[in-house]
Amino acid sequence: VLWSIVHGLEHIDDYEKPLLDSLRRQPSDLGVTMLHRIENSGLIEIHGKPIKSIYNELLLNSKIPDSVRNQVNRYLK
């Protein structure tokens, strides 16, 4: 069911900015997975912000759960 939601969101024009805003408010496993899917599609930035720097920004967020921190660290390797 979650993958249906992900695929639906990915078909919305310019969904990347709201995704980034959501990740900044509350980093989540699904949000980081979607960010990684954007990166895997060949994009290297969202609205002028490099995806690698977004990952690093997330690691500095005091609200990041350990599971999300681990996921981000895997994607940075």
Secondary structure per residue as TSV (DSSP state, phi and psi in degrees):
chain	resnum	aa	ss	phi	psi
A	1	V	-	360.0	-42.4
A	2	L	H	-62.0	-36.5
A	3	W	H	-66.9	-32.3
A	4	S	H	-62.6	-40.2
A	5	I	H	-64.5	-46.0
A	6	V	H	-57.9	-48.9
A	7	H	H	-63.3	-38.2
A	8	G	H	-63.7	-44.3
A	9	L	H	-63.9	-36.9
A	10	E	H	-67.1	-16.9
A	11	H	T	-91.6	-1.0
A	12	I	S	-84.4	131.1
A	13	D	T	-59.6	133.8
A	14	D	T	57.2	39.0
A	15	Y	T	-72.8	-15.0
A	16	E	H	-62.9	-40.1
A	17	K	H	-65.5	-48.5
A	18	P	H	-61.0	-34.0
A	19	L	H	-62.5	-46.0
A	20	L	H	-61.7	-43.3
A	21	D	H	-60.4	-42.0
A	22	S	H	-64.2	-43.5
A	23	L	H	-63.7	-35.8
A	24	R	H	-68.8	-36.6
A	25	R	H	-70.1	-47.0
A	26	Q	S	-153.1	97.1
A	27	P	-	-57.9	136.6
A	28	S	-	-138.0	157.7
A	29	D	H	-58.5	-48.4
A	30	L	H	-65.8	-40.2
A	31	G	H	-62.5	-43.0
A	32	V	H	-68.0	-36.5
A	33	T	H	-61.3	-42.6
A	34	M	H	-65.0	-39.4
A	35	L	H	-61.2	-42.5
A	36	H	H	-65.8	-36.2
A	37	R	H	-63.7	-37.9
A	38	I	H	-61.8	-45.7
A	39	E	H	-61.6	-43.0
A	40	N	H	-66.8	-20.2
A	41	S	T	-77.0	-8.2
A	42	G	T	109.9	-9.5
A	43	L	-	-75.2	144.2
A	44	I	-	-114.6	-6.1
A	45	E	E	-150.8	160.2
A	46	I	E	-124.7	119.3
A	47	H	T	48.8	45.1
A	48	G	T	83.2	-1.1
A	49	K	E	-104.7	117.0
A	50	P	E	-58.0	137.4
A	51	I	H	-60.6	-38.0
A	52	K	H	-59.1	-38.4
A	53	S	H	-72.7	-28.2
A	54	I	H	-65.9	-43.5
A	55	Y	H	-57.0	-46.6
A	56	N	H	-63.6	-38.4
A	57	E	H	-61.7	-41.4
A	58	L	H	-62.3	-38.1
A	59	L	H	-63.8	-24.7
A	60	L	H	-86.6	-8.9
A	61	N	-	-73.1	123.7
A	62	S	T	-67.6	-15.0
A	63	K	T	-90.6	0.0
A	64	I	-	-72.4	123.4
A	65	P	-	-68.9	155.2
A	66	D	H	-57.6	-39.0
A	67	S	H	-63.2	-38.0
A	68	V	H	-72.4	-39.7
A	69	R	H	-58.2	-44.7
A	70	N	H	-62.8	-41.2
A	71	Q	H	-63.3	-46.4
A	72	V	H	-60.3	-44.7
A	73	N	H	-61.3	-36.5
A	74	R	H	-64.1	-40.2
A	75	Y	H	-72.4	-25.9
A	76	L	H	-77.1	-17.7
A	77	K	-	-77.2	360.0
